[in-house]
Amino acid sequence: MRAITVHNREAGVTGLTLTDLAHPHAAENDVIVRVHAAGFTRGELDWPATWTDRAGRDRTPSVPGHEVSGVVTELGYGTTGLTVGQRVFGLTDWARDGSLAEYVAVEARNLAPLPADVDHTVAAALPISGLTAWQGLFTHARVVAGQTVLIHGAAGAVGSIAVQLAREVGARVVGTGRAADRETVLDLGAHAFLDLETEQWQDAGQVDVVFDVIGGAVLDRSARLVRPGGTLVTIAHPPTVRPEDGRALFFVVEPDRGLLAELAERLRDGRLRVRVGAVRPLAEAAAAFTPQQRVPGRTIIRIAED
């Protein structure tokens, strides 16, 4: 099969190569998925798990990409809950070969059924962003109706989903970002928008929850916006500041079949929109890691047609 591989950590993005690899093996509780569309994170070549397995052993050449949408072609021993020929989407394991390939082996529990009327390119843009937004808002920050939530990077992959989910449960949503993102964020359902570069942060008022995807100075300055008893949650890095009488926490997204199914239903009935930008073939995946210009929405790699 054809796949994008990396061999040399020092080479970074320039080391991405379209390669012929052996067909993956379905271990116990695995399925083999014929990949129709795949999503990737540009920073994943810096992740230790891209280069070593869970025991710390070198696993190159490795295949990047951890979001997948496709069709089950094979079941491993003991696999239950999915069938051959079923449309699925979800997350591949961080420390195993990923989705920028024609086929991928995935633990069945990391996948959810994909409704027939949801396109693979849309589904491949959802797993990391959707699960991160849901877990940040509801698992960790425990957002409920009537609270005020400030979401940094509200036009981005995670932020755009978080705006919609927070609005759906009845929270007041303040989105932040660049001036050019204002109309996009308001159209997604935010009640207000804050330009991080030109507007006064205190104009947002005190909030119950800050959901940060940026880190650095933005994260540090956000603590003062959280009212007593509130929560500052981030996916950028462990926070070094804490709101007064509040919580500050960092988390890494986890696979969850049930939540993936919830997100897919929201796609079907129009409660959730995923911002897909460019769709490129597998042969152009390496170039997609270093785009020539900023592309609104996720870049998705289309590998096979329905």
SVG drawing of the C-alpha trace seen along z (x, -y; Angstrom):
<svg xmlns="http://www.w3.org/2000/svg" viewBox="-31 -48 49 62">
<polyline fill="none" stroke="black" stroke-width="0.4" points="0.0,0.0 1.0,-3.6 1.7,-5.7 3.4,-8.9 6.3,-8.0 8.9,-9.7 12.4,-8.2 14.5,-11.0 13.5,-13.2 16.0,-15.8 14.7,-16.2 11.2,-17.3 8.7,-18.0 11.3,-17.7 11.6,-14.0 8.0,-13.2 8.0,-10.7 5.4,-8.8 6.4,-5.2 5.2,-1.6 4.6,0.2 3.4,3.7 -0.4,4.0 -1.0,3.5 -1.7,6.5 -4.9,6.6 -3.9,7.4 -6.3,8.6 -9.3,6.2 -8.1,4.3 -9.8,3.5 -8.2,2.7 -9.7,-0.4 -9.5,-1.3 -8.8,-5.0 -11.0,-7.3 -9.9,-10.6 -7.4,-11.4 -6.6,-14.4 -3.3,-15.4 -1.8,-17.8 1.1,-19.9 3.0,-19.7 2.8,-15.9 6.3,-15.4 7.5,-16.9 5.6,-14.3 7.8,-11.6 5.2,-9.0 5.7,-9.7 9.2,-8.2 9.0,-5.6 6.5,-3.0 5.1,-2.8 8.2,-1.0 10.4,-3.7 11.8,-1.7 12.4,-3.3 9.4,-2.6 10.5,-4.3 9.6,-4.4 6.3,-5.7 3.1,-6.9 1.7,-10.2 -1.9,-11.3 -4.3,-10.3 -7.7,-11.1 -9.4,-8.6 -12.6,-8.0 -13.1,-5.0 -14.5,-1.5 -13.7,1.6 -12.1,4.3 -10.8,6.8 -11.5,7.7 -8.7,8.8 -9.2,11.7 -11.7,10.9 -13.0,7.7 -16.6,6.8 -18.9,3.9 -17.9,3.3 -18.4,5.3 -16.6,5.7 -17.9,3.1 -19.0,0.7 -18.3,-3.1 -16.3,-4.3 -14.3,-7.3 -12.2,-8.0 -8.7,-8.2 -5.6,-6.1 -3.2,-5.3 -0.6,-8.0 2.3,-5.4 1.2,-3.3 1.2,-4.0 -1.4,-6.5 -3.9,-7.4 -1.9,-9.0 -2.0,-5.6 -4.3,-3.6 -5.0,-1.2 -4.5,-1.5 -4.9,0.8 -6.9,-0.8 -8.3,0.4 -12.0,1.0 -12.9,-0.9 -11.3,-4.1 -13.8,-4.1 -17.5,-4.9 -20.0,-4.1 -20.2,-6.9 -23.7,-7.7 -24.1,-7.2 -25.0,-10.8 -21.8,-12.2 -18.9,-12.7 -15.6,-11.1 -13.7,-14.4 -16.0,-16.1 -15.7,-13.1 -11.9,-13.1 -11.8,-16.7 -13.8,-15.9 -12.2,-13.4 -9.4,-15.3 -11.1,-18.7 -14.5,-17.5 -13.3,-15.3 -10.9,-17.9 -13.7,-20.6 -16.2,-18.3 -13.8,-17.0 -12.4,-20.4 -15.8,-22.0 -17.8,-19.2 -15.4,-16.6 -12.9,-19.0 -14.5,-22.4 -18.0,-21.0 -19.7,-23.8 -23.5,-24.2 -26.3,-26.5 -26.1,-30.1 -22.3,-30.2 -20.0,-32.5 -17.3,-30.7 -14.3,-32.5 -12.8,-30.4 -9.4,-31.4 -8.7,-30.7 -12.4,-30.5 -12.1,-30.3 -9.6,-27.4 -10.2,-23.6 -10.9,-23.1 -12.2,-26.5 -14.9,-26.5 -16.3,-23.3 -16.1,-24.5 -18.1,-27.7 -20.9,-25.6 -21.0,-23.1 -21.0,-25.7 -23.7,-27.7 -25.8,-24.5 -25.9,-23.9 -27.0,-27.4 -23.7,-29.1 -22.8,-32.7 -19.9,-32.4 -17.1,-34.9 -14.7,-34.0 -11.2,-35.4 -8.8,-35.5 -7.6,-37.8 -9.7,-40.7 -10.3,-38.8 -12.0,-36.0 -14.7,-38.1 -17.5,-37.4 -16.6,-33.7 -16.8,-33.3 -20.0,-35.3 -21.6,-33.2 -20.6,-30.0 -22.8,-31.3 -20.5,-33.3 -22.3,-36.1 -19.3,-38.4 -15.8,-38.5 -12.6,-39.8 -9.6,-40.8 -6.6,-39.6 -4.3,-42.1 -6.2,-45.4 -9.1,-45.1 -8.9,-45.3 -9.2,-41.9 -11.1,-43.3 -13.9,-44.2 -14.9,-40.5 -15.7,-40.8 -15.2,-37.9 -16.1,-34.5 -16.7,-31.1 -14.5,-29.2 -11.6,-30.0 -10.8,-27.4 -7.3,-28.0 -5.7,-26.5 -2.8,-29.0 -0.7,-28.9 2.2,-31.2 1.3,-34.8 -2.3,-34.3 -2.7,-31.5 -1.0,-33.4 -3.1,-36.6 -6.3,-34.5 -6.2,-33.6 -7.3,-37.1 -10.4,-36.8 -11.8,-33.8 -14.1,-34.6 -13.6,-32.9 -14.6,-29.2 -14.1,-29.2 -11.9,-27.0 -9.0,-27.7 -8.5,-24.7 -5.8,-24.4 -4.5,-22.0 -1.3,-24.0 0.9,-23.1 0.6,-22.8 -0.4,-26.2 2.0,-28.1 -0.8,-30.4 -4.1,-29.7 -7.3,-31.7 -8.0,-33.1 -10.0,-30.5 -10.3,-28.5 -8.8,-25.6 -6.2,-25.5 -5.6,-22.3 -4.1,-20.8 -5.3,-17.7 -4.7,-15.6 -7.6,-14.3 -8.7,-10.7 -10.5,-8.4 -14.2,-7.9 -16.6,-6.0 -19.7,-7.3 -18.7,-10.9 -17.7,-10.4 -21.3,-9.1 -22.7,-12.1 -20.7,-14.4 -21.7,-12.5 -25.4,-12.9 -24.8,-16.7 -23.3,-16.8 -26.2,-14.9 -28.9,-17.2 -27.1,-20.5 -26.3,-21.4 -22.6,-21.2 -20.5,-22.5 -16.9,-21.4 -14.7,-23.9 -13.0,-22.0 -10.6,-24.1 -8.4,-22.4 -8.8,-18.7 -5.6,-17.3 -4.6,-13.9 -2.2,-11.6 0.7,-12.5 0.4,-16.1 0.2,-15.3 3.8,-16.4 3.2,-19.8 0.1,-20.2 2.2,-20.1 3.8,-23.4 1.2,-25.4 2.2,-28.4 -0.6,-30.5 -3.1,-30.3 -6.1,-28.2 -9.3,-28.8 -10.5,-25.4 -8.8,-22.0 -6.8,-20.6 -7.9,-17.0 -6.1,-14.3 -8.5,-12.4 -7.1,-8.9 -10.0,-6.9 -13.4,-7.6 -16.7,-6.1"/>
</svg>
